[in-house]
Amino acid sequence: MSGDVDYPQGCLPIVNGPSVSQSQQIERLRKLAGCLYDCKPNNDEEVQQPNRFRRLFAHLSDDCFLDNSNSDFRIYLSLCLANILRVFQPEVPTAAALDLKDVYLHLFRTLRGLGEVTTDSPKFKHYFHLVEAIEKILHPLSEMKDFDDKEAHPVFRSLIKEILSVPCGKAWQKNLQRDKKRIRESVEDEETQNGEEEEDEEEEDSIDKIRKVLVTIGVNAITELDYVPNEILDVLFYHIVSPQRTNFVESRLLAQDIIRSCVESGNNNLAQAIENAITSAGKDGKLPEEFELTGSNSRNKYFEVLRCLHHVSYDLVANAIQEMSFWLQSENEAYRREAVQIVGMITSDRNCQFGMDTNDATWAAFLNAAHDVDHSVRLEFVKQSRNVLTSNHSHLRGQVINSLLRLSTDPVDEVRDDVVSAVTEVAKCKLEVISDKMLKTCADRMKDKKVSV
């Protein structure tokens, strides 16, 4: 087929066979990618052959090329394919957009290599160009989705997954560390760094720009969907909870920014999908089976997702949080204790809206935990009370203090001991939130018959 393919002037054929070594193939692809990068789109008035490169695209998208594992081969091939797709915009170089599925999967998997190159590597600019190209060629994904949702969703999922995998690369971390080191050294010896400032800022701008483009690509791709399936939510949730949350902070921030940007831009599709998934899962206390990465059979994972999403946007989990009142009143003491912990953690967030409504069933159920028949639940309430008292929610403090006053005379020694410890710790940083009555009650505990209290 290569003999029937029209190449840009000066470019040699890309063939699959022993006649051309892989290094020669890579060099040919490199030159071809450069020529295609400079090509004007087919709808430009100066372009006389609007179907140019159609056969070239079909040739390059053959499995024998897409399956090549050499990183240099993959990046140059991806640049060639992406630039041909750009040239054809808003049309596609195939009979139907769905025929592009394997090509897009190849492009997105190649994108992961961005996290494996440092900013001083010659490859960095090639990945930079690939990111820019992908941003411009998302429209066919919409056509793909309109033709067959089931076939298109794995492509969208792959894109989000690979975007969030980029900051997991070792080189990406090195780039960030180098930026931190540059800032630290500039503070210690500003004059020495003046000569290198321009170059370093260029690298920093490149990383920052790529990150912003990755967020834009993720947001635009999700916006193309009529509804966001759980499989895509799974990828986003996976990166905002442990262990990814702590092991790959940059990926977590990227996932949070994509979610937040979608919500703030008025993308109701993602917000509605998250609300529906979290609220319905709240009835079972666990995520559905589509959440393979995040964890579908773990109550802890569900509650962690709930808590982490709350930090992104309260509105996303408002309905699900109201479901917490059910678990706070569960017959299982472990479930009640778990629910008390989650509500306490959520309340420590400055955007939390617990107690704003006098009929807030979840907050009322949380306060009732101070009367729980199981002392471990009461202990958890005391522990979480510290978070509430040191938060910025002054309207909740009086109710919590009243509950602690009751628990200061609890029949269980350990509970009374924890109340005194909690009040003491809070008083050290925010004495004004502790009422005189509470302080006097703690002082009276000096008369407690248990020495530990």
Residue, then its C-alpha position, 0 to 999 in steps of 0.5 A: m500500500s505504501g506505493d500508493v501513498d502520497y507523502p509531503q515533498g521530501c519525505l520518504p515512505i514509511v514501510n514495514g519490513p526488513s528493507v528499512s531499519q527501525s532507526q531509519q523509520i524513526e528518522r523518516l517519521r521525525k521528518l514527516a511529523g515536522c512537515l505535517y506540523d507545518c501543513k495548513p488545514n484542508n479547509d484553507e483557501e490555499v489548499q487545492q487538494p482537500n482529501r490529501f493525506r487520506r491514504l497516508f493516514a490509513h497507511l500510518s494507522d495500520d496495526c503494524f505501526l500502532d503496535n510498535s513499542n519503541s517510544d521514539f517511534r510512537i511519539y513521531l507516529s502519534l505526531c503524524l497521525a494527530n497532525i493529519l487529524r488536525v488538517f482534516q478538522p472538522e472532517v475526519p480522514t476515515a469513512a466514519a469517526l468510529d473508525l478512529k477508535d484505535v488511533y485515538l487510543h494510541l495517541f492517548r497511550t503515547l501521551r503517558g510518556l510525557g511524564e517520563v521526559t524532563t524539560d531539558s530532554p529533546k523529546f519534551k517539545h515533541y510531547f508538548h506538541l502532541v498535547e497541543a494537537i490533542e486539544k485541537i482534535l477532540h471533536p471526532l470523539s463527539e461524533m464517535k459517541d453519537f454513533d455508538d456510546k458503548e464503543a466510544h466510552p472506553v476511548f473517553r475513559s482512556l483519555i482521562k486515565e492517561i491525562l491523570s497518569v502523566p504526573c505519576g511519571k518519575a520525570w514529571q516529579k523531577n521537573l517539579q523538584r527542579d522548580k522547587k530547587r530553583i526557587r530555593e536557590s534564587v532566595e539564597d543567592e538571587e544574584t547567581q540565579n539572575g543569569e539563568e532566570e530566563e531559561d528556568e522560567e521558560e521551563e516552568d512556564s512549559i510545565d504550567k502550560i501543559r498542566k493547564v492544557l491537560v485540564t482543558i482537554g479533560v474538561n472539554a472531553i467530558t463536556e462532549l458526553d451526554y452523560v458521564p458513565n461510572e467507568i469515567l468517574d472511577v478514574l477521577f475518584y481513584h486519583i482523589v483518594s488514598p493511596q493515590r491521593t498521597n502517593f501522587v499529589e499532582s495527579r490528585l490536584l489535576a483530577q480535582d481541577i478537572i472536576r472543579s472546572c467542569v462544575e464551575s463551567g456549568n457542565n451539569n453532566l459531570a455534576q449530575a453523574i457524581e451526585n447520582a452515583i454518590t447518592s445512590a451508593g449512599k443507600d448501600g454504603k459502597l460504590p457500584e461494581e463499575f468502580e474497579l479502580t477506586g474499590s466497589n466493595s469497600r465502605n471505607k472507600y465510599f466514605e473517603v470518596l464522599r469526604c474528598l469530593h466534599h472538599v472539591s464542592y459541597d454541592l456535589v455531595a449535598n444529597a449524599i451527606q443527607e443519607m448519612s443520617f441513615w448510617l448514624q442511626s444504623e443498628n450496627e455500632a461499627y457503621r454508626r461509629e464510621a458515620v460519626q467519623i465521616v461527619g466530623m471530618i466533613t464538618s472541619d471543612r470551611n465550606c461545610q453547611f451542616g447546621m445551617d438549617t434547623n431541620d438538618a437531620t444529619w447534624a441532629a443525628f450526629l449530635n445524638a451520637a453523644h447519647d449512643v448506647d455504645h461507648s466506642v461511638r461516644l468516644e468517636f463523637v468526642k474525638q470529632s468534636r475537636n474538629v468542629l470546635t476548631s473549625n470556622h463554624s461558630h454556629l455549631r460550637g454551642q451544640v457541641i459544647n452542650s453535648l460534651l458537658r453531658l459526656s463529662t459525666d459519662p459512666v465510662d472512665e475513658v469517655r470522661d478522660d477523652v472529654v477533658s483531653a479534648v477540651t484541653e487541646v482545644a483551649k490551647c489553640k482557641l480558648e474563646v470557644i470553650s464556655d466558662k461552664m465547660l471549663k468549670t466542669c473540666a476543673d471539677r473532674m479533678k474530683d473524679k474518683k478515677v485518678s486517670v480522669 
